[in-house]
Structures are given as structure tokens and as C-alpha cells.
């Protein structure tokens, strides 16, 4: 699905200091998804402010600025070079506010290393629904929160055990053991 233009232009920064219209947001989100599906980092970062803040469930830290955003994109596309996204619903616009959210579906194949955290590729396909929460400034995204079920993706990729499997039960037992040891340590330290 193509939504027309592929990056943010100078004329679009005319949305500066104004609340963007629902039509502008709808068009912006379509072009944002097109940029993601292009796998070209310069296209995606053209939608972001210099000081963008990004929180994504798949990344171990909050990203600040375009350098962090590029690092994130390169890591994602290295791990899943065929990754694509489609709009499922939205955008949902808060009247009078420079914010919107939308529901998307992503797909990809885990064929490259996932670093961080360092998982080796499994060749497995993932598919997940998620939501973007975007806040705009000067015609670009100033804050972005990406939410999806990371446990489902981890299981699809084979980096977490399947629900109800022997491996999952062993992992649960190990975690409970750690909690018991920590609890006993705190009890002894406080007595």
C-alpha cells in the first residue's frame, strides 16, 4: 500500500507550532509506514525531530536523537531485512492536541543477528499487532512510543520457549528459585 510522498518536506514543516489536522496526520502516518517499508534509514529519520525520544518494546533503552534512531533501524533491519508494516486502524487523533495513535501489523523473518541482545537468527517468521503513539512538533515526530507483545514475538522467533513447554516450566522454576534466594538474602540482611 502506498500513501504518496515518501519523506517530510520543508513545506510540511509549516505545521510548525500548530496542531496538525486529522487529514495531515492520516497522510503523515501513511508516509511513515511507506518509509519503514522502504528499509531506508534516511527516509524514516526524515520524519523525526533532531531531539526525538523513542521508546520501543524491542529495544533495551529509550532512544534520544537521530543517532540512536539510526542505530535502532540498522539493528532491526539487520535481524529482519524483510520487515513490513501495514495500517490496521486509525489514526486516532486527540482534537486540539499534536498527538495521534494508530494500530498496525508487522511481519518479518529473523534471518540476521539480533544485537542487542545477541540472539542468533532462527529463520522463523514473526507477525504481531502493535500501536504507535506519536507526538508531533514542527511537522515531525518529537516523541514516539511503540507498544506490542514482545513475548509473542520472542516465542515466534524461537528465542523464548513455547507456552506450556518443558523449557518454559524449567524457566519458571529457575525464576522462582531466584526470587526465593533474593527473599532469603533480604531477610538475613535485615535481621
C-alpha positions as CSV (number, residue, x, y, z in Angstrom):
1,X,0.0,0.0,0.0
2,X,1.5,3.3,-1.0
3,X,0.5,6.6,0.5
4,X,2.1,9.1,-1.9
5,X,5.1,11.2,-0.7
6,X,8.0,9.4,0.9
7,X,9.5,11.9,3.3
8,X,8.9,15.1,5.2
9,X,9.5,18.2,3.1
10,X,10.1,21.9,4.1
11,X,6.5,22.8,3.3
12,X,5.3,20.3,5.7
13,X,7.2,21.9,8.5
14,X,4.7,24.7,8.0
15,X,2.7,22.7,10.6
16,X,5.1,24.4,13.0
17,X,3.8,25.2,16.3
18,X,0.2,24.4,15.2
19,X,-1.9,21.4,15.9
20,X,-1.9,19.2,12.8
21,X,-5.2,18.4,11.2
22,X,-6.6,14.9,11.1
23,X,-6.0,14.8,7.4
24,X,-2.4,15.8,7.8
25,X,-1.9,13.1,10.5
26,X,-3.6,10.5,8.3
27,X,-1.3,11.4,5.4
28,X,1.8,11.6,7.6
29,X,1.2,8.1,9.1
30,X,0.7,6.6,5.6
31,X,4.1,8.1,4.5
32,X,5.7,7.0,7.8
33,X,4.7,3.4,7.1
34,X,5.9,3.7,3.5
35,X,9.3,4.9,4.8
36,X,9.5,1.9,7.2
37,X,8.7,-0.5,4.4
38,X,11.4,1.1,2.2
39,X,14.1,-0.1,4.7
40,X,16.0,3.2,4.0
41,X,17.0,4.7,7.3
42,X,17.3,8.3,5.9
43,X,13.6,8.1,4.9
44,X,12.5,7.1,8.4
45,X,14.6,9.6,10.2
46,X,13.3,12.4,7.9
47,X,10.1,12.1,9.9
48,X,11.8,12.6,13.3
49,X,12.9,15.8,15.1
50,X,16.6,16.1,15.9
51,X,15.9,15.6,19.6
52,X,13.3,12.8,19.1
53,X,12.5,10.5,22.1
54,X,11.6,6.9,21.1
55,X,10.5,4.1,23.4
56,X,10.0,0.8,21.7
57,X,9.4,-2.6,23.4
58,X,12.0,-4.3,21.3
59,X,14.9,-2.0,22.3
60,X,16.7,-2.1,25.7
61,X,16.7,1.7,26.3
62,X,14.9,4.9,25.5
63,X,16.4,6.4,22.3
64,X,17.3,10.1,22.2
65,X,18.0,11.8,18.9
66,X,18.6,10.7,15.3
67,X,21.8,8.8,16.0
68,X,20.0,6.4,18.4
69,X,17.2,6.1,15.9
70,X,19.6,5.1,13.1
71,X,21.3,2.5,15.3
72,X,17.9,1.1,16.2
73,X,16.8,0.9,12.5
74,X,20.0,-0.7,11.4
75,X,19.8,-3.4,14.1
76,X,16.1,-4.2,13.3
77,X,16.7,-4.4,9.5
78,X,19.9,-6.5,10.1
79,X,17.8,-9.0,12.1
80,X,14.7,-9.0,9.9
81,X,15.5,-7.5,6.5
82,X,12.1,-8.3,5.0
83,X,10.2,-6.5,7.8
84,X,6.9,-4.8,6.7
85,X,4.1,-2.9,8.4
86,X,0.5,-2.2,7.5
87,X,-2.1,0.1,8.9
88,X,-4.9,-1.8,10.6
89,X,-6.9,1.0,12.2
90,X,-6.7,4.7,13.0
91,X,-5.3,7.2,13.2
92,X,-6.9,8.2,16.5
93,X,-6.5,11.9,16.9
94,X,-6.9,13.9,20.1
95,X,-8.7,17.1,19.0
96,X,-6.6,20.2,19.6
97,X,-3.5,18.2,20.5
98,X,-0.4,17.4,18.4
99,X,-0.8,13.7,19.1
100,X,-2.2,10.6,17.4
101,X,-2.1,6.8,17.7
102,X,-2.7,4.0,15.2
103,X,-2.9,0.2,15.2
104,X,-0.5,-1.6,12.9
105,X,0.6,-5.1,12.0
106,X,4.2,-6.0,11.4
107,X,5.8,-9.1,9.8
108,X,9.3,-10.3,9.2
109,X,11.7,-13.2,9.1
110,X,14.5,-13.5,11.6
111,X,17.4,-14.1,9.3
112,X,20.2,-11.9,10.8
113,X,21.7,-11.5,14.2
114,X,19.6,-9.6,16.8
115,X,22.0,-7.4,18.6
116,X,21.2,-6.4,21.2
117,X,20.7,-8.7,23.0
118,X,22.8,-11.1,20.7
119,X,20.4,-13.8,19.6
120,X,21.4,-15.9,16.6
121,X,19.0,-15.9,13.6
122,X,16.4,-18.8,13.6
123,X,14.9,-18.2,10.1
124,X,11.5,-18.0,11.7
125,X,8.7,-15.7,10.8
126,X,7.1,-13.3,13.2
127,X,3.8,-11.4,13.0
128,X,2.5,-9.1,15.6
129,X,-0.1,-6.3,16.0
130,X,1.0,-3.1,17.8
131,X,0.2,0.5,18.4
132,X,2.3,3.7,17.8
133,X,1.7,6.8,19.9
134,X,3.1,9.8,18.2
135,X,3.6,13.4,19.3
136,X,4.3,16.0,16.6
137,X,6.4,19.2,16.6
138,X,7.4,21.2,13.6
139,X,5.8,18.7,11.2
140,X,7.8,15.7,12.6
141,X,7.6,13.1,15.4
142,X,9.1,14.5,18.6
143,X,8.0,11.6,20.8
144,X,7.2,8.1,19.8
145,X,6.0,5.2,21.9
146,X,5.7,1.8,20.2
147,X,3.8,-1.0,22.1
148,X,3.4,-4.6,21.1
149,X,3.5,-8.1,22.7
150,X,7.2,-8.8,22.8
151,X,6.7,-12.2,24.4
152,X,4.6,-13.4,21.4
153,X,7.3,-12.2,19.0
154,X,10.0,-13.8,21.1
155,X,8.2,-17.1,21.1
156,X,7.5,-16.9,17.3
157,X,11.3,-16.3,16.8
158,X,12.3,-19.2,19.0
159,X,14.2,-17.1,21.5
160,X,11.7,-17.8,24.3
161,X,10.1,-21.2,25.0
162,X,6.7,-22.1,23.7
163,X,3.8,-21.8,26.1
164,X,3.4,-24.8,28.3
165,X,6.6,-26.4,27.1
166,X,9.1,-28.2,29.3
167,X,11.6,-25.4,28.7
168,X,9.0,-22.8,29.9
169,X,8.4,-24.8,33.1
170,X,12.1,-25.0,33.7
171,X,12.5,-21.3,33.2
172,X,9.6,-20.6,35.6
173,X,11.2,-22.9,38.2
174,X,14.5,-21.1,37.9
175,X,12.9,-17.7,38.2
176,X,11.1,-18.8,41.3
177,X,14.3,-20.1,42.8
178,X,16.0,-16.8,42.2
179,X,13.1,-15.0,43.9
180,X,13.4,-17.3,46.9
181,X,17.1,-16.7,47.2
182,X,16.7,-13.0,46.9
183,X,13.9,-13.0,49.6
184,X,16.1,-15.1,51.9
185,X,19.0,-12.8,51.4
186,X,16.9,-9.7,52.2
187,X,15.5,-11.5,55.3
188,X,19.0,-12.4,56.6
189,X,20.4,-8.9,55.8
190,X,17.5,-7.2,57.8
191,X,17.7,-9.5,60.8
